[in-house]
Amino acid sequence: MKACNGRIGRVARQIAIGAVAACAPWIGHADGEPPRVVVLVVDGMINPATAEFFSRGLAQAQTQNAALLVLELDTPGGLDVSMRAIIKDILNSTIPVATWVGPAGARAASAGTYIVYASHVAAMAPASNLGAATPVAIGALTPGSGAKPPATERSDSRSGPIDTMHEKVVNDAAAFIRSLAQLRGRNADFAERAVRQAHSVSAREALQAGVIDLIANDVDDLLRQCDGRQITLGAAKVRLALAGAQVQIVRPDWRTGLLGVLSNPTVALMLMMLGIYGLFAEVVHPGAALPGIAGGICLLLALYALHLLPVNWAGVGLILLGASLMIAEVFLPTFGVIGVGGIVALVVGGMMLIDADGTGLAVPFPFLVGIAAVSAAVIFGFGTFAVRARRRPVSAGSEG
């Protein structure tokens, strides 16, 4: 009798769920017009340029009243601040967002895992993988930098050495991805293991573990499987109507590619130094034109690159001060004191330029040492030429 009552209860629940699904409004139906689907292709690092590309694409899809936005994703990871900007756009979107890790062989590692968890529909192509979402400082842990890799012998209740700042970042990331998993009803345990232990799974394993919703061979297969699917959009439940949808594929243009290059702090610092020395060469040799023009362009590009990045402006000030002191060394008889101070200011400013804990990115220390050595060689070379010219006998006027 109890078994019979249990079966009746399960049937009743299924009927109730079906009734709710039938009452859910449909997204994609318009007065005789086929539904529109916008596909954004992201292949590479998640950086400020990627976040801007996604934001513009999502705004365009919302303006067109698209039935679905598909993010075709293949990424090794990227910046935390850019990833969170993309996730914030997804969570506040007025249209459904489906992330498809594809094509076959693609991956959604690190930042890509968070984006998959945040999407309304999570899908993967065969032979793809996701996971390994432990936050790291890209570029900061390089040989000779003096930085120590984060201690991984301790997590939660386990004993062993620990890096407090790294543990703080990991705990924040674990809580964030767990909240996304709870919001979308996905596997929260794997999400936390992906952050704390860098676990990664294949597409088939992800589907079986409840990490993703489906496996699709391509975008068309994804749309066929999503047609009629019920999702939660905001506080409402809606059903997707994607039969006969018009698919618009949007790929990053040259502007996005240029912004992607400029969003690297190493490139930004190099452009800044080239700009400063180009203008310096123009002042020393007025009329040359080329150094001044090239220096001005490099300096403007560097300022725009710093605008894209969450920089520490105290670091920018130290870099400018260091360059100014090394240039002043050429004109002042300080016997290298000002020049050495400029080199120190340049290196310290470069180390402070980017908040590695907040962004996951930093200027490599060997690069800072290299650029300081080259700058010192150039400046002291100019100083040597000036001293030699000063010691030459006068060859003009009555003395000549």
C-alpha positions as CSV (number, residue, x, y, z in Angstrom):
1,M,0.0,0.0,0.0
2,K,2.9,2.4,0.9
3,A,4.6,1.6,-2.4
4,C,1.4,2.3,-4.3
5,N,1.0,5.6,-2.5
6,G,4.7,6.5,-3.3
7,R,4.1,5.8,-7.0
8,I,1.0,7.9,-7.0
9,G,2.9,10.8,-5.3
10,R,5.6,10.7,-7.9
11,V,3.1,10.7,-10.7
12,A,1.3,13.6,-9.1
13,R,4.6,15.6,-8.9
14,Q,5.4,14.9,-12.6
15,I,1.9,16.1,-13.6
16,A,2.4,19.2,-11.5
17,I,5.8,19.9,-13.1
18,G,4.4,19.4,-16.5
19,A,1.5,21.8,-15.8
20,V,4.0,24.5,-14.6
21,A,6.1,23.9,-17.7
22,A,3.1,24.2,-20.0
23,C,2.2,27.5,-18.4
24,A,5.7,29.0,-18.8
25,P,5.9,31.7,-21.5
26,W,7.8,31.0,-24.7
27,I,10.8,33.0,-25.8
28,G,11.4,33.2,-29.5
29,H,7.9,33.5,-30.9
30,A,7.2,36.8,-32.8
31,D,4.5,37.7,-35.2
32,G,5.3,35.2,-37.9
33,E,9.1,36.0,-37.8
34,P,11.6,33.3,-37.1
35,P,13.5,33.5,-33.8
36,R,16.9,35.1,-33.9
37,V,20.0,33.6,-32.3
38,V,23.3,35.5,-31.9
39,V,26.5,33.4,-31.6
40,L,29.6,35.1,-30.0
41,V,32.9,33.3,-30.7
42,V,35.5,33.7,-28.0
43,D,38.8,31.8,-28.7
44,G,41.6,32.8,-26.4
45,M,42.3,34.5,-23.1
46,I,39.6,36.2,-21.1
47,N,40.8,39.8,-20.8
48,P,39.2,43.3,-20.9
49,A,38.9,43.2,-24.6
50,T,36.9,39.9,-24.4
51,A,34.7,41.4,-21.7
52,E,34.0,44.4,-23.9
53,F,33.3,42.2,-26.9
54,F,30.8,40.1,-24.9
55,S,29.1,43.2,-23.5
56,R,28.7,44.7,-26.9
57,G,27.4,41.5,-28.4
58,L,24.9,40.9,-25.6
59,A,23.6,44.5,-25.9
60,Q,23.2,44.0,-29.7
61,A,21.3,40.7,-29.1
62,Q,19.0,42.4,-26.5
63,T,18.3,45.2,-29.0
64,Q,17.4,42.7,-31.6
65,N,15.2,40.9,-29.1
66,A,17.1,37.7,-29.8
67,A,15.6,34.4,-28.5
68,L,19.1,33.2,-27.3
69,L,22.7,34.3,-27.1
70,V,25.2,31.5,-27.6
71,L,28.7,32.0,-26.4
72,E,31.0,29.6,-28.3
73,L,33.9,29.3,-25.9
74,D,37.5,28.0,-26.1
75,T,39.7,29.5,-23.5
76,P,42.6,28.6,-21.2
77,G,41.4,31.1,-18.6
78,G,42.2,34.8,-18.1
79,L,41.7,37.7,-15.8
80,D,39.4,37.5,-12.8
81,V,38.1,41.1,-13.2
82,S,37.2,40.4,-16.9
83,M,35.5,37.1,-16.0
84,R,33.4,38.7,-13.4
85,A,32.3,41.4,-15.8
86,I,31.1,38.8,-18.2
87,I,29.3,36.8,-15.5
88,K,27.7,40.0,-14.2
89,D,26.4,40.7,-17.8
90,I,25.0,37.1,-18.0
91,L,23.3,37.3,-14.6
92,N,21.6,40.6,-15.5
93,S,20.7,39.6,-19.1
94,T,17.1,40.0,-20.2
95,I,17.6,37.2,-22.8
96,P,18.9,33.6,-22.1
97,V,22.6,32.9,-22.5
98,A,23.9,29.5,-23.5
99,T,27.6,28.7,-23.3
100,W,28.9,26.0,-25.6
101,V,32.4,24.8,-25.0
102,G,33.4,24.0,-28.6
103,P,34.2,23.0,-31.2
104,A,35.5,19.5,-30.4
105,G,38.8,19.7,-28.6
106,A,38.0,23.0,-27.0
107,R,38.3,23.7,-23.3
108,A,36.9,26.0,-20.7
109,A,39.6,26.1,-18.1
110,S,39.9,28.5,-15.2
111,A,37.8,31.6,-15.9
112,G,35.9,29.6,-18.6
113,T,34.6,27.2,-15.9
114,Y,33.0,30.1,-14.0
115,I,31.3,31.4,-17.2
116,V,29.9,28.0,-18.0
117,Y,28.4,27.7,-14.5
118,A,26.9,31.2,-14.7
119,S,25.1,30.5,-18.1
120,H,21.4,29.6,-18.3
121,V,22.3,26.7,-20.5
122,A,25.7,24.9,-20.2
123,A,26.8,22.7,-23.1
124,M,30.0,21.1,-24.3
125,A,31.2,19.5,-27.5
126,P,32.6,15.9,-27.6
127,A,36.2,15.7,-26.7
128,S,36.2,19.0,-24.8
129,N,37.0,19.6,-21.1
130,L,36.5,22.1,-18.3
131,G,37.8,22.7,-14.8
132,A,41.2,23.6,-13.3
133,A,39.7,26.8,-11.9
134,T,42.3,27.6,-9.2
135,P,43.2,31.3,-9.3
136,V,46.8,32.1,-10.0
137,A,48.9,35.2,-10.7
138,I,49.8,35.1,-14.4
139,G,53.3,36.3,-15.1
140,A,54.1,36.9,-11.4
141,L,55.6,33.5,-10.7
142,T,58.4,33.4,-13.1
143,P,62.0,32.1,-12.5
144,G,64.1,34.7,-10.8
145,S,61.2,36.8,-9.7
146,G,61.7,36.1,-6.0
147,A,58.1,35.2,-5.7
148,K,57.1,32.0,-4.1
149,P,54.4,29.7,-5.6
150,P,51.3,29.4,-3.4
151,A,51.4,26.7,-0.8
152,T,49.0,23.9,-1.7
153,E,49.7,21.4,1.1
154,R,46.8,22.8,3.2
155,S,43.2,23.3,2.3
156,D,40.3,23.6,4.7
157,S,41.1,21.2,7.7
158,R,44.3,19.8,6.3
159,S,47.6,20.6,8.0
160,G,50.7,22.1,6.4
161,P,52.2,25.4,5.3
162,I,49.8,27.9,3.8
163,D,50.0,31.2,1.9
164,T,47.4,33.4,3.6
165,M,46.8,35.7,0.7
166,H,46.5,32.8,-1.7
167,E,44.1,31.0,0.6
168,K,42.0,34.2,0.8
169,V,41.8,34.4,-3.0
170,V,41.0,30.7,-3.3
171,N,38.2,30.9,-0.6
172,D,36.7,33.9,-2.4
173,A,36.7,32.1,-5.8
174,A,35.3,28.9,-4.3
175,A,32.4,30.7,-2.7
176,F,31.7,32.6,-5.9
177,I,31.6,29.5,-8.1
178,R,29.5,27.6,-5.5
179,S,27.0,30.4,-5.5
180,L,26.8,30.2,-9.3
181,A,26.3,26.4,-9.1
182,Q,23.5,26.8,-6.5
183,L,21.8,29.5,-8.7
184,R,21.7,27.3,-11.8
185,G,21.2,24.0,-9.9
186,R,24.5,22.4,-11.0
187,N,27.1,20.3,-9.3
188,A,28.5,22.5,-6.5
189,D,30.9,19.9,-5.1
190,F,32.8,19.6,-8.4
191,A,32.8,23.4,-8.7
192,E,34.6,23.7,-5.4
193,R,37.1,20.9,-6.2
194,A,37.9,22.6,-9.5
195,V,38.9,25.7,-7.6
196,R,40.6,24.2,-4.5
197,Q,42.2,21.1,-6.2
198,A,42.3,22.1,-9.9
199,H,40.1,19.2,-10.9
200,S,39.1,18.9,-14.6
201,V,36.6,16.7,-16.4
202,S,35.7,15.6,-19.9
203,A,32.4,16.5,-21.6
204,R,30.9,13.0,-20.8
205,E,31.9,13.1,-17.2
206,A,30.6,16.7,-16.8
207,L,27.2,15.6,-18.1
208,Q,27.0,12.6,-15.9
209,A,28.0,14.7,-12.8
210,G,25.4,17.4,-13.5
211,V,28.0,20.1,-14.3
212,I,26.5,20.8,-17.7
213,D,23.1,20.4,-19.3
214,L,23.8,18.7,-22.6
215,I,26.5,17.7,-25.1
216,A,26.1,19.1,-28.6
217,N,28.2,18.5,-31.7
218,D,27.8,22.0,-33.1
219,V,25.7,25.1,-32.7
220,D,22.8,23.7,-34.8
221,D,22.7,20.6,-32.6
222,L,22.7,22.8,-29.6
223,L,19.7,24.8,-30.9
224,R,17.8,21.6,-31.7
225,Q,18.3,20.3,-28.1
226,C,17.5,23.6,-26.5
227,D,14.2,24.0,-28.5
228,G,11.4,23.7,-26.0
229,R,13.7,23.7,-23.0
230,Q,12.5,25.4,-19.9
231,I,15.0,27.7,-18.1
232,T,14.9,30.3,-15.3
233,L,15.3,33.8,-16.5
234,G,15.4,36.2,-13.6
235,A,12.5,35.3,-11.4
236,A,10.4,33.8,-14.2
237,K,10.5,30.4,-15.9
238,V,10.4,30.5,-19.7
239,R,10.6,28.0,-22.6
240,L,12.8,28.4,-25.6
241,A,11.3,28.3,-29.1
242,L,14.2,28.0,-31.5
243,A,12.8,26.0,-34.4
244,G,13.9,27.6,-37.7
245,A,16.0,30.2,-35.9
246,Q,18.1,32.7,-37.9
247,V,21.7,32.3,-36.6
248,Q,24.0,35.3,-36.6
249,I,27.7,34.5,-35.9
250,V,29.8,37.4,-34.5
251,R,33.5,37.1,-34.3
252,P,36.0,39.5,-32.7
253,D,37.2,42.2,-35.1
254,W,40.6,43.8,-35.4
255,R,39.8,46.3,-32.7
256,T,39.1,43.6,-30.2
257,G,42.4,41.9,-31.2
258,L,44.3,45.1,-30.7
259,L,42.7,45.7,-27.3
260,G,43.6,42.2,-26.4
261,V,47.2,42.9,-27.1
262,L,47.1,46.2,-25.3
263,S,45.5,44.7,-22.2
264,N,48.8,42.9,-21.4
265,P,50.5,45.0,-18.7
266,T,53.9,44.0,-20.0
267,V,53.0,45.5,-23.4
268,A,51.6,48.6,-21.7
269,L,54.8,49.2,-19.8
270,M,57.0,48.7,-22.9
271,L,54.9,51.2,-24.8
272,M,55.2,53.7,-22.0
273,M,59.0,53.4,-21.9
274,L,59.3,53.6,-25.7
275,G,57.0,56.7,-25.7
276,I,59.1,58.5,-23.0
277,Y,62.4,57.8,-24.7
278,G,61.1,58.7,-28.1
279,L,60.0,62.1,-26.8
280,F,63.3,62.5,-25.0
281,A,65.2,61.8,-28.3
282,E,63.1,64.4,-30.0
283,V,63.9,67.0,-27.4
284,V,67.6,66.2,-27.5
285,H,67.6,66.2,-31.4
286,P,64.9,68.6,-32.4
287,G,63.7,68.3,-36.0
288,A,64.3,64.5,-36.3
289,A,60.4,64.1,-36.3
290,L,60.4,60.3,-36.3
291,P,61.3,59.7,-32.7
292,G,58.8,62.3,-31.5
293,I,55.9,61.0,-33.6
294,A,56.6,57.3,-32.7
295,G,57.1,58.3,-29.1
296,G,53.8,60.2,-28.9
297,I,51.9,57.3,-30.5
298,C,53.5,54.8,-28.1
299,L,52.7,56.9,-25.1
300,L,49.1,57.4,-26.1
301,L,48.7,53.7,-26.7
302,A,50.2,53.0,-23.3
303,L,47.8,55.4,-21.6
304,Y,44.9,53.7,-23.3
305,A,46.2,50.3,-22.3
306,L,46.5,51.4,-18.7
307,H,42.9,52.7,-18.9
308,L,41.8,49.1,-19.8
309,L,43.7,47.6,-16.8
310,P,43.0,48.1,-13.1
311,V,46.3,49.8,-12.5
312,N,47.9,51.2,-9.3
313,W,48.5,54.8,-10.3
314,A,51.2,55.1,-7.6
315,G,53.1,52.5,-9.7
316,V,52.6,54.6,-12.8
317,G,53.9,57.7,-11.0
318,L,57.0,55.8,-9.8
319,I,57.7,54.6,-13.4
320,L,57.4,58.2,-14.7
321,L,59.6,59.5,-11.9
322,G,62.2,56.8,-12.6
323,A,62.3,57.6,-16.3
324,S,62.6,61.3,-15.5
325,L,65.4,60.8,-13.1
326,M,67.4,58.7,-15.6
327,I,66.9,61.3,-18.2
328,A,68.0,64.0,-15.8
329,E,71.2,62.1,-15.2
330,V,72.3,63.1,-18.7
331,F,72.1,66.8,-17.9
332,L,73.1,67.0,-14.2
333,P,76.6,66.3,-12.8
334,T,75.4,63.9,-10.1
335,F,77.9,61.1,-11.0
336,G,75.1,58.4,-11.3
337,V,73.2,59.1,-8.1
338,I,70.1,60.3,-9.8
339,G,70.3,57.6,-12.4
340,V,70.5,54.8,-9.8
341,G,67.5,56.3,-8.0
342,G,65.6,56.3,-11.3
343,I,66.4,52.6,-11.9
344,V,65.1,51.8,-8.4
345,A,61.9,53.8,-8.9
346,L,61.3,52.2,-12.3
347,V,61.6,48.6,-10.9
348,V,59.5,49.3,-7.8
349,G,56.8,51.1,-9.9
350,G,56.7,48.2,-12.3
351,M,56.1,45.8,-9.4
352,M,53.3,48.0,-8.1
353,L,51.8,48.6,-11.5
354,I,49.1,45.8,-11.4
355,D,47.4,44.4,-8.4
356,A,48.1,40.7,-9.0
357,D,45.8,39.4,-6.3
358,G,42.9,41.4,-7.7
359,T,43.4,40.6,-11.4
360,G,45.5,37.4,-11.6
361,L,48.1,39.3,-13.8
362,A,51.4,41.0,-13.1
363,V,54.5,42.3,-14.9
364,P,57.2,39.6,-14.7
365,F,60.1,40.7,-12.5
366,P,62.8,39.6,-15.1
367,F,61.2,41.9,-17.6
368,L,61.4,44.8,-15.2
369,V,65.1,44.1,-14.6
370,G,65.7,43.8,-18.3
371,I,64.0,47.1,-19.2
372,A,65.7,48.8,-16.3
373,A,69.1,47.6,-17.5
374,V,68.4,48.6,-21.1
375,S,67.2,52.0,-19.9
376,A,70.3,52.5,-17.7
377,A,72.6,51.5,-20.6
378,V,70.9,54.0,-23.0
379,I,70.9,56.9,-20.5
380,F,74.5,56.3,-19.3
381,G,75.5,55.9,-22.9
382,F,74.1,59.3,-23.7
383,G,75.9,60.7,-20.6
384,T,79.2,59.2,-21.8
385,F,78.8,60.8,-25.2
386,A,78.0,64.1,-23.5
387,V,81.1,63.9,-21.3
388,R,83.4,63.2,-24.3
389,A,81.9,66.1,-26.2
390,R,82.5,68.4,-23.2
391,R,86.2,67.4,-23.1
392,R,86.8,68.1,-26.7
393,P,88.7,71.3,-27.5
394,V,86.6,74.2,-28.8
395,S,86.6,74.2,-32.6
396,A,84.5,77.4,-33.3
397,G,85.1,81.1,-33.0
398,S,88.5,82.7,-32.5
399,E,89.7,79.6,-30.7
400,G,89.1,77.5,-33.7
